[in-house]
Amino acid sequence: MIPFNAPPVVGTELDYMQSAMGSGKLCGDGGFTRRCQQWLEQRFGSAKVLLTPSCTASLEMAALLLDIQPGDEVIMPSYTFVSTANALCCVAQNRSLWMFARTP
């Protein structure tokens, strides 16, 4: 077998998992999220890094930043993962016209 995605095991994984489980913060703004954000800020010299718990949450934030207004068109592929449309639907609601592009 060819190991395409052999995960690195360094020996601290079990301790970190137990720490996360014990904190009660398994998704979102937990201690490990903050540590990772701080590391990314330092590593890349960013003023602020924000990690999200899912792609849907990221898409919702992006939709908020787009400031979709009445009359704006939102065009997305007709064959896509449902979260793509849901994220924009939750934010834009009835303010925009939804267009699903057909593929040839």
MMTF fields as JSON, N, C-alpha, C and O atoms, coordinates in Angstrom:
{
  "mmtfVersion": "1.0.0",
  "mmtfProducer": "UNKNOWN",
  "numBonds": 415,
  "numAtoms": 416,
  "numGroups": 104,
  "numChains": 1,
  "numModels": 1,
  "chainsPerModel": [1],
  "groupsPerChain": [104],
  "chainIdList": ["A"],
  "bondAtomList": [4, 2, 8, 6, 12, 10, 16, 14, 20, 18, 24, 22, 28, 26, 32, 30, 36, 34, 40, 38, 44, 42, 48, 46, 52, 50, 56, 54, 60, 58, 64, 62, 68, 66, 72, 70, 76, 74, 80, 78, 84, 82, 88, 86, 92, 90, 96, 94, 100, 98, 104, 102, 108, 106, 112, 110, 116, 114, 120, 118, 124, 122, 128, 126, 132, 130, 136, 134, 140, 138, 144, 142, 148, 146, 152, 150, 156, 154, 160, 158, 164, 162, 168, 166, 172, 170, 176, 174, 180, 178, 184, 182, 188, 186, 192, 190, 196, 194, 200, 198, 204, 202, 208, 206, 212, 210, 216, 214, 220, 218, 224, 222, 228, 226, 232, 230, 236, 234, 240, 238, 244, 242, 248, 246, 252, 250, 256, 254, 260, 258, 264, 262, 268, 266, 272, 270, 276, 274, 280, 278, 284, 282, 288, 286, 292, 290, 296, 294, 300, 298, 304, 302, 308, 306, 312, 310, 316, 314, 320, 318, 324, 322, 328, 326, 332, 330, 336, 334, 340, 338, 344, 342, 348, 346, 352, 350, 356, 354, 360, 358, 364, 362, 368, 366, 372, 370, 376, 374, 380, 378, 384, 382, 388, 386, 392, 390, 396, 394, 400, 398, 404, 402, 408, 406, 412, 410],
  "bondOrderList": [1, 1, 1, 1, 1, 1, 1, 1, 1, 1, 1, 1, 1, 1, 1, 1, 1, 1, 1, 1, 1, 1, 1, 1, 1, 1, 1, 1, 1, 1, 1, 1, 1, 1, 1, 1, 1, 1, 1, 1, 1, 1, 1, 1, 1, 1, 1, 1, 1, 1, 1, 1, 1, 1, 1, 1, 1, 1, 1, 1, 1, 1, 1, 1, 1, 1, 1, 1, 1, 1, 1, 1, 1, 1, 1, 1, 1, 1, 1, 1, 1, 1, 1, 1, 1, 1, 1, 1, 1, 1, 1, 1, 1, 1, 1, 1, 1, 1, 1, 1, 1, 1, 1],
  "groupList": [{"groupName": "MET", "atomNameList": ["N", "CA", "C", "O"], "elementList": ["N", "C", "C", "O"], "formalChargeList": [0, 0, 0, 0], "bondAtomList": [1, 0, 2, 1, 3, 2], "bondOrderList": [1, 1, 2], "singleLetterCode": "M", "chemCompType": "L-PEPTIDE LINKING"}, {"groupName": "ILE", "atomNameList": ["N", "CA", "C", "O"], "elementList": ["N", "C", "C", "O"], "formalChargeList": [0, 0, 0, 0], "bondAtomList": [1, 0, 2, 1, 3, 2], "bondOrderList": [1, 1, 2], "singleLetterCode": "I", "chemCompType": "L-PEPTIDE LINKING"}, {"groupName": "PRO", "atomNameList": ["N", "CA", "C", "O"], "elementList": ["N", "C", "C", "O"], "formalChargeList": [0, 0, 0, 0], "bondAtomList": [1, 0, 2, 1, 3, 2], "bondOrderList": [1, 1, 2], "singleLetterCode": "P", "chemCompType": "L-PEPTIDE LINKING"}, {"groupName": "PHE", "atomNameList": ["N", "CA", "C", "O"], "elementList": ["N", "C", "C", "O"], "formalChargeList": [0, 0, 0, 0], "bondAtomList": [1, 0, 2, 1, 3, 2], "bondOrderList": [1, 1, 2], "singleLetterCode": "F", "chemCompType": "L-PEPTIDE LINKING"}, {"groupName": "ASN", "atomNameList": ["N", "CA", "C", "O"], "elementList": ["N", "C", "C", "O"], "formalChargeList": [0, 0, 0, 0], "bondAtomList": [1, 0, 2, 1, 3, 2], "bondOrderList": [1, 1, 2], "singleLetterCode": "N", "chemCompType": "L-PEPTIDE LINKING"}, {"groupName": "ALA", "atomNameList": ["N", "CA", "C", "O"], "elementList": ["N", "C", "C", "O"], "formalChargeList": [0, 0, 0, 0], "bondAtomList": [1, 0, 2, 1, 3, 2], "bondOrderList": [1, 1, 2], "singleLetterCode": "A", "chemCompType": "L-PEPTIDE LINKING"}, {"groupName": "VAL", "atomNameList": ["N", "CA", "C", "O"], "elementList": ["N", "C", "C", "O"], "formalChargeList": [0, 0, 0, 0], "bondAtomList": [1, 0, 2, 1, 3, 2], "bondOrderList": [1, 1, 2], "singleLetterCode": "V", "chemCompType": "L-PEPTIDE LINKING"}, {"groupName": "GLY", "atomNameList": ["N", "CA", "C", "O"], "elementList": ["N", "C", "C", "O"], "formalChargeList": [0, 0, 0, 0], "bondAtomList": [1, 0, 2, 1, 3, 2], "bondOrderList": [1, 1, 2], "singleLetterCode": "G", "chemCompType": "PEPTIDE LINKING"}, {"groupName": "THR", "atomNameList": ["N", "CA", "C", "O"], "elementList": ["N", "C", "C", "O"], "formalChargeList": [0, 0, 0, 0], "bondAtomList": [1, 0, 2, 1, 3, 2], "bondOrderList": [1, 1, 2], "singleLetterCode": "T", "chemCompType": "L-PEPTIDE LINKING"}, {"groupName": "GLU", "atomNameList": ["N", "CA", "C", "O"], "elementList": ["N", "C", "C", "O"], "formalChargeList": [0, 0, 0, 0], "bondAtomList": [1, 0, 2, 1, 3, 2], "bondOrderList": [1, 1, 2], "singleLetterCode": "E", "chemCompType": "L-PEPTIDE LINKING"}, {"groupName": "LEU", "atomNameList": ["N", "CA", "C", "O"], "elementList": ["N", "C", "C", "O"], "formalChargeList": [0, 0, 0, 0], "bondAtomList": [1, 0, 2, 1, 3, 2], "bondOrderList": [1, 1, 2], "singleLetterCode": "L", "chemCompType": "L-PEPTIDE LINKING"}, {"groupName": "ASP", "atomNameList": ["N", "CA", "C", "O"], "elementList": ["N", "C", "C", "O"], "formalChargeList": [0, 0, 0, 0], "bondAtomList": [1, 0, 2, 1, 3, 2], "bondOrderList": [1, 1, 2], "singleLetterCode": "D", "chemCompType": "L-PEPTIDE LINKING"}, {"groupName": "TYR", "atomNameList": ["N", "CA", "C", "O"], "elementList": ["N", "C", "C", "O"], "formalChargeList": [0, 0, 0, 0], "bondAtomList": [1, 0, 2, 1, 3, 2], "bondOrderList": [1, 1, 2], "singleLetterCode": "Y", "chemCompType": "L-PEPTIDE LINKING"}, {"groupName": "GLN", "atomNameList": ["N", "CA", "C", "O"], "elementList": ["N", "C", "C", "O"], "formalChargeList": [0, 0, 0, 0], "bondAtomList": [1, 0, 2, 1, 3, 2], "bondOrderList": [1, 1, 2], "singleLetterCode": "Q", "chemCompType": "L-PEPTIDE LINKING"}, {"groupName": "SER", "atomNameList": ["N", "CA", "C", "O"], "elementList": ["N", "C", "C", "O"], "formalChargeList": [0, 0, 0, 0], "bondAtomList": [1, 0, 2, 1, 3, 2], "bondOrderList": [1, 1, 2], "singleLetterCode": "S", "chemCompType": "L-PEPTIDE LINKING"}, {"groupName": "LYS", "atomNameList": ["N", "CA", "C", "O"], "elementList": ["N", "C", "C", "O"], "formalChargeList": [0, 0, 0, 0], "bondAtomList": [1, 0, 2, 1, 3, 2], "bondOrderList": [1, 1, 2], "singleLetterCode": "K", "chemCompType": "L-PEPTIDE LINKING"}, {"groupName": "CYS", "atomNameList": ["N", "CA", "C", "O"], "elementList": ["N", "C", "C", "O"], "formalChargeList": [0, 0, 0, 0], "bondAtomList": [1, 0, 2, 1, 3, 2], "bondOrderList": [1, 1, 2], "singleLetterCode": "C", "chemCompType": "L-PEPTIDE LINKING"}, {"groupName": "ARG", "atomNameList": ["N", "CA", "C", "O"], "elementList": ["N", "C", "C", "O"], "formalChargeList": [0, 0, 0, 0], "bondAtomList": [1, 0, 2, 1, 3, 2], "bondOrderList": [1, 1, 2], "singleLetterCode": "R", "chemCompType": "L-PEPTIDE LINKING"}, {"groupName": "TRP", "atomNameList": ["N", "CA", "C", "O"], "elementList": ["N", "C", "C", "O"], "formalChargeList": [0, 0, 0, 0], "bondAtomList": [1, 0, 2, 1, 3, 2], "bondOrderList": [1, 1, 2], "singleLetterCode": "W", "chemCompType": "L-PEPTIDE LINKING"}],
  "groupTypeList": [0, 1, 2, 3, 4, 5, 2, 2, 6, 6, 7, 8, 9, 10, 11, 12, 0, 13, 14, 5, 0, 7, 14, 7, 15, 10, 16, 7, 11, 7, 7, 3, 8, 17, 17, 16, 13, 13, 18, 10, 9, 13, 17, 3, 7, 14, 5, 15, 6, 10, 10, 8, 2, 14, 16, 8, 5, 14, 10, 9, 0, 5, 5, 10, 10, 10, 11, 1, 13, 2, 7, 11, 9, 6, 1, 0, 2, 14, 12, 8, 3, 6, 14, 8, 5, 4, 5, 10, 16, 16, 6, 5, 13, 4, 17, 14, 10, 18, 0, 3, 5, 17, 8, 2],
  "groupIdList": [1, 2, 3, 4, 5, 6, 7, 8, 9, 10, 11, 12, 13, 14, 15, 16, 17, 18, 19, 20, 21, 22, 23, 24, 25, 26, 27, 28, 29, 30, 31, 32, 33, 34, 35, 36, 37, 38, 39, 40, 41, 42, 43, 44, 45, 46, 47, 48, 49, 50, 51, 52, 53, 54, 55, 56, 57, 58, 59, 60, 61, 62, 63, 64, 65, 66, 67, 68, 69, 70, 71, 72, 73, 74, 75, 76, 77, 78, 79, 80, 81, 82, 83, 84, 85, 86, 87, 88, 89, 90, 91, 92, 93, 94, 95, 96, 97, 98, 99, 100, 101, 102, 103, 104],
  "secStructList": [7, 7, 7, 6, 6, 7, 7, 7, 7, 7, 1, 7, 2, 2, 2, 2, 2, 2, 2, 2, 2, 2, 2, 6, 7, 7, 1, 1, 1, 1, 2, 2, 2, 2, 2, 2, 2, 2, 2, 2, 2, 2, 2, 2, 6, 7, 1, 7, 7, 7, 7, 7, 1, 1, 2, 2, 2, 2, 2, 2, 2, 2, 2, 2, 2, 2, 6, 7, 7, 6, 6, 3, 3, 3, 3, 3, 3, 1, 1, 1, 7, 2, 2, 2, 2, 2, 2, 2, 2, 2, 2, 2, 4, 4, 4, 3, 3, 3, 3, 3, 3, 7, 7, 7],
  "xCoordList": [0.837, 0.0, 0.887, 1.908, 0.484, 1.213, 0.583, -0.602, 1.36, 0.799, 0.693, 1.613, -0.425, -0.604, -0.702, -0.149, -1.398, -1.63, -1.242, -2.096, 0.023, 0.489, 0.542, 1.351, -0.309, -0.326, 0.924, 1.388, 1.457, 2.607, 2.141, 1.183, 2.799, 2.486, 3.702, 4.791, 3.507, 4.646, 4.605, 5.569, 3.499, 3.431, 2.585, 2.323, 2.153, 1.34, -0.143, -0.954, -0.499, -1.871, -2.897, -3.917, -2.644, -3.601, -3.802, -4.933, -2.724, -2.834, -3.663, -4.499, -3.425, -4.166, -5.643, -6.503, -5.943, -7.343, -8.042, -9.175, -7.373, -7.97, -8.173, -9.18, -7.239, -7.362, -8.556, -9.324, -8.71, -9.84, -11.163, -12.118, -11.223, -12.453, -12.791, -13.96, -11.791, -12.012, -12.448, -13.118, -12.075, -12.426, -13.888, -14.458, -14.493, -15.872, -16.004, -17.115, -14.899, -14.908, -14.412, -13.214, -15.326, -14.925, -15.059, -14.578, -15.7, -15.89, -15.897, -16.718, -14.998, -15.029, -13.951, -12.765, -14.358, -13.444, -12.823, -12.969, -12.147, -11.479, -10.02, -9.53, -9.339, -7.94, -7.035, -6.115, -7.281, -6.434, -6.681, -5.765, -7.914, -8.208, -7.425, -6.802, -7.457, -6.724, -5.221, -4.546, -4.7, -3.262, -2.888, -1.853, -3.727, -3.464, -3.55, -2.722, -4.544, -4.672, -3.436, -2.905, -2.979, -1.79, -0.561, 0.257, -0.431, 0.716, 0.691, 1.72, -0.48, -0.601, -0.31, 0.334, -0.781, -0.502, 0.997, 1.527, 1.675, 3.124, 3.875, 4.792, 3.49, 4.199, 4.127, 5.103, 2.959, 2.765, 2.684, 2.435, 2.891, 2.888, 1.534, 1.457, 0.48, -0.873, -1.343, -1.032, -2.095, -2.64, -3.68, -3.751, -4.481, -5.521, -5.828, -5.972, -5.928, -6.322, -7.594, -7.691, -8.552, -9.806, -10.044, -10.159, -10.116, -10.419, -11.902, -12.495, -12.493, -13.909, -14.058, -13.19, -15.16, -15.336, -15.768, -15.742, -16.168, -16.631, -16.552, -16.417, -16.637, -16.673, -17.969, -17.979, -19.061, -20.33, -20.217, -20.684, -19.6, -19.412, -18.554, -18.818, -17.533, -16.678, -17.454, -17.304, -18.278, -19.081, -20.103, -20.367, -20.677, -21.627, -20.935, -21.493, -19.721, -18.981, -18.635, -18.728, -18.237, -17.92, -19.159, -19.066, -20.316, -21.557, -21.902, -22.378, -21.665, -21.902, -20.991, -21.417, -19.736, -18.781, -19.109, -18.74, -19.801, -20.178, -21.251, -21.421, -21.973, -23.026, -24.006, -24.211, -24.601, -25.539, -26.759, -27.357, -27.109, -28.199, -29.357, -29.182, -30.544, -31.673, -31.298, -30.717, -31.636, -31.335, -30.026, -29.794, -29.165, -27.913, -28.214, -29.172, -27.395, -27.533, -26.461, -25.3, -26.873, -25.944, -25.969, -26.988, -24.857, -24.778, -23.862, -22.733, -24.365, -23.566, -23.893, -24.93, -23.018, -23.283, -24.519, -24.803, -25.24, -26.431, -26.041, -26.816, -24.855, -24.385, -23.313, -22.135, -23.728, -22.807, -23.255, -24.366, -22.407, -22.764, -23.784, -23.65, -24.789, -25.904, -25.465, -26.116, -24.388, -23.924, -23.529, -23.603, -23.115, -22.756, -23.944, -23.818, -25.088, -26.294, -26.866, -27.313, -26.858, -27.427, -26.752, -27.426, -25.446, -24.714, -25.168, -25.367, -25.331, -25.77, -27.251, -27.657, -28.053, -29.491, -29.724, -30.572, -28.986, -29.161, -28.836, -29.476, -27.86, -27.415, -28.215, -28.714, -28.341, -28.974, -30.496, -31.151, -31.061, -32.503, -33.211, -32.905, -34.127, -34.924, -34.398, -35.122, -33.16, -32.641, -32.036, -31.759, -31.827, -31.12, -31.829, -32.707, -31.43, -31.966, -30.995, -29.803, -31.517, -30.669, -30.663, -31.716, -29.487, -29.326, -28.453, -27.336, -28.961, -28.165, -27.759, -28.606, -26.476, -25.96, -26.052, -25.76, -26.459, -26.494, -25.176, -24.582, -24.734, -23.51, -23.876, -24.891, -23.052, -23.387, -23.336, -23.592],
  "yCoordList": [-1.176, 0.0, 1.247, 1.297, 2.239, 3.506, 4.453, 4.768, 4.915, 5.801, 7.246, 8.042, 7.576, 8.929, 9.968, 11.062, 9.626, 10.574, 9.961, 9.739, 9.695, 9.148, 10.274, 11.192, 10.22, 11.305, 11.267, 10.195, 12.435, 12.453, 12.189, 12.806, 11.3, 10.996, 11.393, 10.847, 12.355, 12.874, 12.473, 12.709, 11.866, 11.373, 12.194, 11.753, 13.371, 14.214, 14.165, 14.828, 13.4, 13.397, 13.013, 13.687, 11.954, 11.494, 12.549, 12.801, 13.161, 14.224, 15.392, 15.94, 15.773, 16.891, 16.551, 17.393, 15.331, 14.926, 14.927, 15.393, 14.407, 14.392, 15.811, 16.095, 16.686, 18.078, 18.748, 19.46, 18.519, 19.092, 18.527, 19.276, 17.227, 16.607, 17.127, 17.366, 17.303, 17.787, 19.238, 19.647, 20.02, 21.445, 21.679, 22.714, 20.722, 20.894, 21.734, 21.925, 22.238, 23.053, 22.19, 22.149, 21.508, 20.605, 21.227, 20.665, 22.37, 23.016, 24.522, 25.051, 25.2, 26.655, 27.256, 26.993, 28.061, 28.938, 28.29, 28.808, 27.189, 26.524, 26.933, 27.742, 26.368, 26.695, 26.351, 27.107, 25.226, 24.837, 25.731, 25.994, 26.194, 27.14, 28.423, 28.942, 28.936, 30.178, 29.995, 30.879, 28.848, 28.592, 28.546, 29.077, 27.917, 27.826, 29.201, 29.537, 29.996, 31.353, 32.182, 32.882, 32.103, 32.856, 32.399, 33.22, 31.092, 30.575, 31.085, 31.509, 31.044, 31.521, 33.015, 33.456, 33.8, 35.241, 35.501, 36.34, 34.777, 34.958, 34.442, 35.097, 33.287, 32.639, 33.465, 33.551, 34.077, 34.802, 36.309, 37.031, 36.793, 38.228, 38.876, 40.038, 38.139, 38.665, 39.396, 39.0, 40.465, 41.211, 40.377, 40.42, 39.623, 38.807, 37.614, 37.746, 36.451, 35.227, 34.732, 34.715, 34.337, 33.81, 32.442, 32.312, 31.432, 30.088, 29.821, 30.289, 29.079, 28.745, 27.237, 26.48, 26.795, 25.366, 24.59, 23.359, 25.301, 24.596, 25.508, 26.726, 24.892, 25.665, 26.464, 27.577, 25.909, 26.627, 27.929, 28.972, 27.872, 29.088, 30.1, 31.302, 29.621, 30.516, 31.162, 32.356, 30.381, 30.919, 31.937, 32.931, 31.698, 32.66, 33.986, 35.052, 33.924, 35.16, 35.881, 37.106, 35.122, 35.737, 36.412, 37.502, 35.768, 36.348, 37.641, 38.595, 37.679, 38.914, 40.033, 41.18, 39.69, 40.695, 41.2, 42.318, 40.382, 40.796, 41.874, 42.59, 41.99, 43.0, 42.933, 43.917, 41.765, 41.546, 42.448, 42.501, 43.145, 44.127, 43.663, 42.779, 44.257, 43.914, 44.113, 45.132, 43.137, 43.208, 42.544, 42.289, 42.259, 41.565, 40.135, 39.521, 39.619, 38.233, 37.387, 37.785, 36.216, 35.235, 34.053, 33.375, 33.806, 32.732, 31.642, 31.906, 30.425, 29.287, 28.086, 28.056, 27.103, 25.924, 25.177, 25.161, 24.569, 23.814, 22.515, 21.964, 22.036, 20.797, 21.171, 21.289, 21.355, 21.772, 21.181, 20.664, 21.255, 20.807, 21.778, 22.988, 21.281, 22.106, 23.25, 24.294, 23.083, 24.151, 25.407, 26.51, 25.25, 26.41, 27.352, 28.559, 26.795, 27.61, 28.007, 29.141, 27.095, 27.394, 28.578, 29.419, 28.656, 29.747, 31.091, 32.036, 31.18, 32.438, 32.689, 33.835, 31.653, 31.819, 32.369, 33.24, 31.87, 32.324, 33.798, 34.499, 34.271, 35.656, 36.586, 37.613, 36.243, 37.137, 37.097, 38.079, 35.995, 35.79, 36.229, 35.708, 37.147, 37.523, 38.769, 39.397, 39.132, 40.377, 40.211, 41.205, 38.996, 38.821, 37.801, 37.064, 37.779, 36.844, 35.675, 35.864, 34.473, 33.281, 32.697, 32.47, 32.462, 31.882, 30.64, 30.713, 29.513, 28.297, 28.034, 27.783, 28.091, 27.918, 26.452, 25.554, 26.234, 24.875, 24.577, 25.436, 23.361, 22.96, 22.332, 21.643, 22.565, 22.031, 20.526, 19.933],
  "zCoordList": [0.0, 0.0, 0.0, 0.686, -0.773, -0.822, 0.199, 0.092, 1.193, 2.221, 1.724, 1.914, 1.092, 0.566, 1.678, 1.565, 2.733, 3.817, 5.156, 6.015, 5.327, 6.595, 7.627, 7.488, 8.667, 9.651, 10.529, 10.918, 10.832, 11.733, 13.168, 13.634, 13.845, 15.239, 16.062, 15.882, 16.975, 17.744, 19.21, 19.938, 19.661, 21.024, 21.98, 23.099, 21.567, 22.459, 22.104, 22.75, 21.101, 20.587, 21.659, 21.801, 22.404, 23.409, 24.496, 24.912, 24.953, 25.965, 25.442, 26.161, 24.183, 23.6, 23.44, 23.697, 23.019, 22.877, 24.233, 24.347, 25.257, 26.588, 27.111, 27.759, 26.836, 27.254, 26.574, 27.221, 25.277, 24.537, 25.048, 25.254, 25.251, 25.753, 27.145, 27.451, 27.978, 29.335, 29.394, 30.342, 28.392, 28.392, 28.033, 28.379, 27.343, 26.903, 25.641, 25.146, 25.111, 23.887, 22.734, 22.452, 22.076, 21.003, 19.626, 18.641, 19.545, 18.258, 18.457, 19.207, 17.798, 17.867, 18.73, 18.532, 19.686, 20.4, 21.637, 22.744, 21.462, 22.571, 22.674, 21.886, 23.649, 23.883, 22.716, 22.4, 22.075, 20.95, 19.737, 18.959, 19.579, 18.496, 18.713, 17.787, 19.937, 20.238, 20.046, 19.517, 20.476, 20.296, 18.819, 18.415, 18.027, 16.588, 15.935, 15.089, 16.319, 15.777, 16.106, 15.243, 17.351, 17.762, 16.988, 16.573, 16.795, 16.049, 14.608, 14.08, 13.972, 12.595, 12.495, 11.543, 13.47, 13.48, 13.553, 12.824, 14.44, 14.583, 13.363, 12.868, 12.89, 11.774, 10.496, 9.752, 10.241, 8.989, 9.163, 8.197, 10.382, 10.628, 10.399, 9.999, 10.647, 10.446, 11.695, 12.818, 11.483, 12.618, 13.357, 14.585, 12.621, 13.237, 12.356, 11.141, 12.975, 12.287, 12.95, 14.177, 12.162, 12.681, 12.064, 10.845, 12.904, 12.437, 12.64, 13.612, 11.733, 11.839, 11.987, 11.552, 12.604, 12.829, 11.59, 11.592, 10.525, 9.333, 8.119, 8.236, 6.968, 5.725, 5.647, 5.12, 6.167, 6.153, 6.935, 6.477, 8.114, 8.916, 8.163, 8.215, 7.469, 6.68, 5.542, 5.285, 4.863, 3.767, 4.269, 3.593, 5.444, 6.009, 6.311, 6.05, 6.861, 7.132, 5.84, 5.763, 4.825, 3.534, 2.951, 2.387, 3.085, 2.572, 3.307, 2.692, 4.61, 5.369, 4.879, 4.75, 4.607, 4.141, 2.739, 2.381, 1.943, 0.59, 0.595, -0.391, 1.705, 1.839, 0.663, -0.048, 0.477, -0.621, -0.442, 0.633, -1.5, -1.478, -2.357, -3.196, -2.17, -3.042, -4.513, -4.886, -5.325, -6.749, -7.135, -8.316, -6.166, -6.474, -6.902, -6.431, -7.789, -8.224, -7.563, -7.463, -7.117, -6.571, -7.521, -7.651, -8.181, -9.171, -8.63, -8.217, -8.642, -8.189, -9.055, -9.717, -9.053, -9.876, -9.376, -8.178, -10.292, -9.904, -9.21, -8.428, -9.495, -8.88, -7.862, -8.201, -6.625, -5.581, -4.255, -4.145, -3.269, -1.93, -1.355, -1.54, -0.67, -0.219, 0.695, 0.713, 1.448, 2.344, 1.585, 2.127, 0.347, -0.46, -0.587, -0.379, -0.927, -1.068, 0.289, 0.459, 1.252, 2.568, 3.234, 3.83, 3.142, 3.789, 3.252, 4.016, 1.953, 1.356, 1.601, 1.792, 1.601, 1.865, 3.268, 3.462, 4.23, 5.619, 5.765, 6.548, 5.029, 5.167, 4.267, 4.728, 3.0, 2.026, 2.095, 1.747, 2.531, 2.641, 1.366, 0.293, 1.448, 0.275, -0.418, -1.19, -0.156, -0.716, -2.096, -2.767, -2.528, -3.792, -4.674, -4.225, -5.918, -6.899, -7.013, -7.256, -6.837, -6.883, -8.286, -8.883, -8.795, -10.12, -9.986, -9.475, -10.441, -10.46, -11.9, -12.757, -12.158, -13.516, -13.916, -13.126, -15.142, -15.674, -16.35, -17.002, -16.187, -16.867, -18.2, -18.309, -19.217, -20.546, -20.594, -21.642]
}
